[in-house]
Amino acid sequence: MKNGIKYITAALILLVTLGSCSSSQSLQEYYVDSSENDNFLSFDVPTSILNIASANLSPEEKKQ
């Protein structure tokens, strides 16, 4: 009986592990694939736009 439970548990773990693998495209793959497209635009936003320097951060948060 205990061996049966072990096998069933191992099978369920294997099923969940294999089921969690996704074949959908990641954001990084999309970015790389789309960079060759003439209609795809990408640009960098400077951190100065976010006004992080003027944010009210605690000394502990500023260390990070």
Contacts in CASP RR format, 6 or more apart in sequence:
PFRMAT RR
TARGET T0000
AUTHOR 0000-0000-0000
METHOD contacts of the structure
MODEL  1
MKNGIKYITAALILLVTLGSCSSSQSLQEYYVDSSENDNFLSFDVPTSIL
NIASANLSPEEKKQ
25 33 0 8 1.000
31 42 0 8 1.000
34 40 0 8 1.000
35 42 0 8 1.000
END
